[in-house]
């Protein structure tokens, strides 16, 4: 099986911190029998992340034609590649708050990456739990 590691973070891209996660994952993938073809580092930029995801789940081929997925045949739309990307990114996130303040680390950000092939109306749902 073929694998690619995509690491996201400007601090990784600029060399401010060592990408030890990619080093660990590359070793584990090799142990598990995967052929690691690419390691990509993308800064904290949603358009560049989307472009990196297009490498392994393209919407258009090199000639500009829509890459067919069974999703297209079932639902008669053109966003099968968007579903693959969204599944990898996960649409759900849990963010802790303490005393009314968000508690994320110095390298963590909240971003929205729109993977669809055209503009759509979206609902963002916030659910607050706890005290």
Buried (B, 14 or more C-beta within 10 A) or exposed (E): EEBBBBBBBBEBBEEEEEBEEBEEBBEEBEEEEBEBEEBBBBEBBBEBBBEBBBEBBEBEEEEEEBBEBEBBEEEEEBBBBBBBBBEEBEEEEEEEEEEEEEEEEEEEEEEEBBBBBEEEEEEEEEEEEEE
